[in-house]
């Protein structure tokens, strides 16, 4: 039992490192070759994890080889448009100006019910409201609504707006993140002054603080006292 536990721990740690090196995309965002490699890597980890008769190195070598293949493919499609179209495919337009392209739907094997379901999930129940619907290479459907059904933007209304900044976490669990504080262009003294304005005397009382997109600091107190 101890041997199985050690093997499982080693393979688990290896998988965490491999998945971290392969990128941060979620399952629904993976290209077909990435999904296939992910599934095979999982199988390569499970077999030597449960069967002690199989050398641990068999699984480790297989996982590292597939990780190398995935990274090589990723670099290839990053620098070559032709390779990208061959390995990942190209987007397919399913709806043009409110009308489904039946030939394109037949080619990618998407039926009308699946298409309507995807549109409803994106809060577009009426097909006539769609300018274009595109089946992306990762299997998701992107929707571009008609101009007359989109809500007006500040640009449309010619209203001056201030561009938002990037939100930064300043305090987590009562601990000040000095690196993020520097990114926000603040100091500990300034942070404490902002806290004092909101009646907070000790930063250790703060569960979470964030530098918002509006350039303000929001504090959330630790209710546990």
Buried (B, 14 or more C-beta within 10 A) or exposed (E): EEEEEEBBEBBEEBBEEBBEEBEEEEEEBBBEBBBEBBEBBEEBBEEBBEEEEEEBEEBBEBBBEBBEEBBEBBEBBEEEEEBBEEBBBEEBEBBEEBEBBEEBBEEEEBEEEEBBEBBEEEEBEEBEBBBBBBBBBBBEBEBEBBEEEEEEEEEEEEEEEEEEEEEBBBBBEBEBBEEBBEBBEBEEEEBBEBBEEEEBEEBEBBBBBBBBEEEEBBBEBEEEE
